[in-house]
């Protein structure tokens, strides 16, 4: 038994699909747009699931690649035609989430 962050009710999550269905409902909440996907999942996922179960190795690798490119000024490709659209989309998503987190932290520390 776990608590649904959407309804606040106790609910049994028996399968991974039960968890994924709750995540989908959570993503559709209006607060998700305000706070961002990452922050919404960070604060709500532990109510009903172990976040490590949903995190894939490629996602961790993508975040690591993002940090390497950003912090060491490593290009994503040799030119625009060489860029992977998937990797570029992932990097944009990561960048947007970090920007939202920075804004959140600025408000918290103000």
CNS distance restraints for C-alpha pairs under 8 A (distance, minus, plus):
assign (resid   1 and name CA) (resid  10 and name CA) 6.21 0.50 0.50
assign (resid   1 and name CA) (resid  11 and name CA) 5.41 0.50 0.50
assign (resid   1 and name CA) (resid  12 and name CA) 4.45 0.50 0.50
assign (resid   1 and name CA) (resid  13 and name CA) 6.75 0.50 0.50
assign (resid   2 and name CA) (resid  10 and name CA) 5.33 0.50 0.50
assign (resid   2 and name CA) (resid  11 and name CA) 5.42 0.50 0.50
assign (resid   2 and name CA) (resid  12 and name CA) 6.12 0.50 0.50
assign (resid   2 and name CA) (resid  13 and name CA) 7.22 0.50 0.50
assign (resid   2 and name CA) (resid  47 and name CA) 6.40 0.50 0.50
assign (resid   2 and name CA) (resid  48 and name CA) 5.00 0.50 0.50
assign (resid   3 and name CA) (resid   8 and name CA) 5.81 0.50 0.50
assign (resid   3 and name CA) (resid   9 and name CA) 5.52 0.50 0.50
assign (resid   3 and name CA) (resid  10 and name CA) 4.36 0.50 0.50
assign (resid   3 and name CA) (resid  11 and name CA) 5.93 0.50 0.50
assign (resid   3 and name CA) (resid  47 and name CA) 5.65 0.50 0.50
assign (resid   3 and name CA) (resid  48 and name CA) 5.83 0.50 0.50
assign (resid   4 and name CA) (resid   8 and name CA) 5.03 0.50 0.50
assign (resid   4 and name CA) (resid   9 and name CA) 5.56 0.50 0.50
assign (resid   4 and name CA) (resid  10 and name CA) 6.19 0.50 0.50
assign (resid   4 and name CA) (resid  11 and name CA) 6.45 0.50 0.50
assign (resid   4 and name CA) (resid  22 and name CA) 7.66 0.50 0.50
assign (resid   4 and name CA) (resid  47 and name CA) 6.75 0.50 0.50
assign (resid   4 and name CA) (resid  48 and name CA) 6.37 0.50 0.50
assign (resid   5 and name CA) (resid   9 and name CA) 7.94 0.50 0.50
assign (resid   5 and name CA) (resid  26 and name CA) 7.69 0.50 0.50
assign (resid   5 and name CA) (resid  44 and name CA) 6.08 0.50 0.50
assign (resid   5 and name CA) (resid  47 and name CA) 6.56 0.50 0.50
assign (resid   5 and name CA) (resid  48 and name CA) 7.78 0.50 0.50
assign (resid   6 and name CA) (resid  25 and name CA) 7.72 0.50 0.50
assign (resid   6 and name CA) (resid  26 and name CA) 6.62 0.50 0.50
assign (resid  13 and name CA) (resid  18 and name CA) 5.36 0.50 0.50
assign (resid  13 and name CA) (resid  19 and name CA) 6.16 0.50 0.50
assign (resid  13 and name CA) (resid  48 and name CA) 7.45 0.50 0.50
assign (resid  14 and name CA) (resid  18 and name CA) 6.45 0.50 0.50
assign (resid  15 and name CA) (resid  19 and name CA) 6.74 0.50 0.50
assign (resid  16 and name CA) (resid  20 and name CA) 6.16 0.50 0.50
assign (resid  17 and name CA) (resid  21 and name CA) 5.95 0.50 0.50
assign (resid  18 and name CA) (resid  22 and name CA) 6.40 0.50 0.50
assign (resid  19 and name CA) (resid  23 and name CA) 6.25 0.50 0.50
assign (resid  19 and name CA) (resid  48 and name CA) 7.37 0.50 0.50
assign (resid  19 and name CA) (resid  49 and name CA) 6.85 0.50 0.50
assign (resid  20 and name CA) (resid  24 and name CA) 6.17 0.50 0.50
assign (resid  21 and name CA) (resid  25 and name CA) 6.33 0.50 0.50
assign (resid  22 and name CA) (resid  26 and name CA) 6.09 0.50 0.50
assign (resid  23 and name CA) (resid  27 and name CA) 6.10 0.50 0.50
assign (resid  23 and name CA) (resid  41 and name CA) 7.96 0.50 0.50
assign (resid  23 and name CA) (resid  45 and name CA) 7.68 0.50 0.50
assign (resid  24 and name CA) (resid  28 and name CA) 6.40 0.50 0.50
assign (resid  25 and name CA) (resid  29 and name CA) 6.70 0.50 0.50
assign (resid  26 and name CA) (resid  32 and name CA) 7.49 0.50 0.50
assign (resid  26 and name CA) (resid  40 and name CA) 7.93 0.50 0.50
assign (resid  27 and name CA) (resid  32 and name CA) 5.88 0.50 0.50
assign (resid  27 and name CA) (resid  37 and name CA) 6.86 0.50 0.50
assign (resid  27 and name CA) (resid  40 and name CA) 7.80 0.50 0.50
assign (resid  28 and name CA) (resid  32 and name CA) 6.98 0.50 0.50
assign (resid  29 and name CA) (resid  33 and name CA) 7.76 0.50 0.50
assign (resid  30 and name CA) (resid  34 and name CA) 6.96 0.50 0.50
assign (resid  31 and name CA) (resid  35 and name CA) 6.06 0.50 0.50
assign (resid  31 and name CA) (resid  36 and name CA) 7.85 0.50 0.50
assign (resid  31 and name CA) (resid  40 and name CA) 7.67 0.50 0.50
assign (resid  32 and name CA) (resid  36 and name CA) 5.10 0.50 0.50
assign (resid  32 and name CA) (resid  37 and name CA) 5.65 0.50 0.50
assign (resid  32 and name CA) (resid  40 and name CA) 5.76 0.50 0.50
assign (resid  33 and name CA) (resid  37 and name CA) 7.20 0.50 0.50
assign (resid  35 and name CA) (resid  39 and name CA) 6.10 0.50 0.50
assign (resid  35 and name CA) (resid  40 and name CA) 6.40 0.50 0.50
assign (resid  35 and name CA) (resid 100 and name CA) 6.87 0.50 0.50
assign (resid  35 and name CA) (resid 104 and name CA) 7.99 0.50 0.50
assign (resid  36 and name CA) (resid  40 and name CA) 6.12 0.50 0.50
assign (resid  36 and name CA) (resid  97 and name CA) 6.35 0.50 0.50
assign (resid  36 and name CA) (resid 100 and name CA) 6.62 0.50 0.50
assign (resid  37 and name CA) (resid  41 and name CA) 6.13 0.50 0.50
assign (resid  37 and name CA) (resid  97 and name CA) 7.28 0.50 0.50
assign (resid  38 and name CA) (resid  42 and name CA) 5.95 0.50 0.50
assign (resid  38 and name CA) (resid  97 and name CA) 6.17 0.50 0.50
assign (resid  39 and name CA) (resid  43 and name CA) 6.22 0.50 0.50
assign (resid  39 and name CA) (resid  97 and name CA) 7.76 0.50 0.50
assign (resid  39 and name CA) (resid 101 and name CA) 7.22 0.50 0.50
assign (resid  40 and name CA) (resid  44 and name CA) 6.04 0.50 0.50
assign (resid  40 and name CA) (resid  45 and name CA) 7.97 0.50 0.50
assign (resid  41 and name CA) (resid  45 and name CA) 5.13 0.50 0.50
assign (resid  42 and name CA) (resid  46 and name CA) 7.53 0.50 0.50
assign (resid  44 and name CA) (resid  48 and name CA) 7.80 0.50 0.50
assign (resid  45 and name CA) (resid  49 and name CA) 5.74 0.50 0.50
assign (resid  45 and name CA) (resid  50 and name CA) 7.20 0.50 0.50
assign (resid  45 and name CA) (resid  51 and name CA) 6.27 0.50 0.50
assign (resid  46 and name CA) (resid  50 and name CA) 5.85 0.50 0.50
assign (resid  46 and name CA) (resid  51 and name CA) 6.49 0.50 0.50
assign (resid  49 and name CA) (resid  53 and name CA) 7.72 0.50 0.50
assign (resid  50 and name CA) (resid  54 and name CA) 7.60 0.50 0.50
assign (resid  51 and name CA) (resid  55 and name CA) 6.44 0.50 0.50
assign (resid  55 and name CA) (resid  59 and name CA) 6.77 0.50 0.50
assign (resid  55 and name CA) (resid  60 and name CA) 7.59 0.50 0.50
assign (resid  56 and name CA) (resid  60 and name CA) 6.78 0.50 0.50
assign (resid  57 and name CA) (resid  61 and name CA) 6.23 0.50 0.50
assign (resid  58 and name CA) (resid  62 and name CA) 6.00 0.50 0.50
assign (resid  59 and name CA) (resid  63 and name CA) 6.34 0.50 0.50
assign (resid  60 and name CA) (resid  64 and name CA) 6.23 0.50 0.50
assign (resid  61 and name CA) (resid  65 and name CA) 6.03 0.50 0.50
assign (resid  62 and name CA) (resid  66 and name CA) 6.10 0.50 0.50
assign (resid  62 and name CA) (resid  87 and name CA) 7.70 0.50 0.50
assign (resid  62 and name CA) (resid  90 and name CA) 7.33 0.50 0.50
assign (resid  62 and name CA) (resid  91 and name CA) 7.73 0.50 0.50
assign (resid  63 and name CA) (resid  67 and name CA) 6.33 0.50 0.50
assign (resid  63 and name CA) (resid  91 and name CA) 7.90 0.50 0.50
assign (resid  63 and name CA) (resid  94 and name CA) 7.22 0.50 0.50
assign (resid  64 and name CA) (resid  68 and name CA) 6.26 0.50 0.50
assign (resid  65 and name CA) (resid  69 and name CA) 6.10 0.50 0.50
assign (resid  66 and name CA) (resid  70 and name CA) 6.03 0.50 0.50
assign (resid  66 and name CA) (resid  91 and name CA) 6.17 0.50 0.50
assign (resid  66 and name CA) (resid  94 and name CA) 7.75 0.50 0.50
assign (resid  67 and name CA) (resid  71 and name CA) 5.68 0.50 0.50
assign (resid  67 and name CA) (resid  72 and name CA) 7.90 0.50 0.50
assign (resid  68 and name CA) (resid  72 and name CA) 5.53 0.50 0.50
assign (resid  68 and name CA) (resid  73 and name CA) 7.37 0.50 0.50
assign (resid  68 and name CA) (resid  74 and name CA) 6.74 0.50 0.50
assign (resid  69 and name CA) (resid  73 and name CA) 5.15 0.50 0.50
assign (resid  69 and name CA) (resid  74 and name CA) 4.27 0.50 0.50
assign (resid  69 and name CA) (resid  75 and name CA) 6.15 0.50 0.50
assign (resid  69 and name CA) (resid  76 and name CA) 7.04 0.50 0.50
assign (resid  70 and name CA) (resid  74 and name CA) 6.85 0.50 0.50
assign (resid  76 and name CA) (resid  83 and name CA) 6.31 0.50 0.50
assign (resid  76 and name CA) (resid  88 and name CA) 7.96 0.50 0.50
assign (resid  77 and name CA) (resid  82 and name CA) 5.44 0.50 0.50
assign (resid  77 and name CA) (resid  83 and name CA) 5.15 0.50 0.50
assign (resid  77 and name CA) (resid  84 and name CA) 7.94 0.50 0.50
assign (resid  78 and name CA) (resid  82 and name CA) 6.16 0.50 0.50
assign (resid  78 and name CA) (resid  83 and name CA) 7.70 0.50 0.50
assign (resid  79 and name CA) (resid  83 and name CA) 6.80 0.50 0.50
assign (resid  83 and name CA) (resid  87 and name CA) 7.72 0.50 0.50
assign (resid  83 and name CA) (resid  88 and name CA) 7.06 0.50 0.50
assign (resid  84 and name CA) (resid  88 and name CA) 6.08 0.50 0.50
assign (resid  85 and name CA) (resid  89 and name CA) 6.01 0.50 0.50
assign (resid  86 and name CA) (resid  90 and name CA) 6.21 0.50 0.50
assign (resid  87 and name CA) (resid  91 and name CA) 6.12 0.50 0.50
assign (resid  88 and name CA) (resid  92 and name CA) 6.16 0.50 0.50
assign (resid  89 and name CA) (resid  93 and name CA) 6.21 0.50 0.50
assign (resid  90 and name CA) (resid  94 and name CA) 6.16 0.50 0.50
assign (resid  91 and name CA) (resid  95 and name CA) 6.00 0.50 0.50
assign (resid  92 and name CA) (resid  96 and name CA) 6.09 0.50 0.50
assign (resid  93 and name CA) (resid  97 and name CA) 6.21 0.50 0.50
assign (resid  94 and name CA) (resid  98 and name CA) 6.22 0.50 0.50
assign (resid  95 and name CA) (resid  99 and name CA) 6.18 0.50 0.50
assign (resid  96 and name CA) (resid 100 and name CA) 6.26 0.50 0.50
assign (resid  97 and name CA) (resid 101 and name CA) 6.15 0.50 0.50
assign (resid  98 and name CA) (resid 102 and name CA) 6.13 0.50 0.50
assign (resid  99 and name CA) (resid 103 and name CA) 6.32 0.50 0.50
assign (resid 100 and name CA) (resid 104 and name CA) 6.16 0.50 0.50
assign (resid 101 and name CA) (resid 105 and name CA) 6.12 0.50 0.50
assign (resid 102 and name CA) (resid 106 and name CA) 6.13 0.50 0.50
assign (resid 103 and name CA) (resid 107 and name CA) 6.33 0.50 0.50
assign (resid 104 and name CA) (resid 108 and name CA) 6.21 0.50 0.50
assign (resid 105 and name CA) (resid 109 and name CA) 6.04 0.50 0.50
assign (resid 106 and name CA) (resid 110 and name CA) 6.00 0.50 0.50
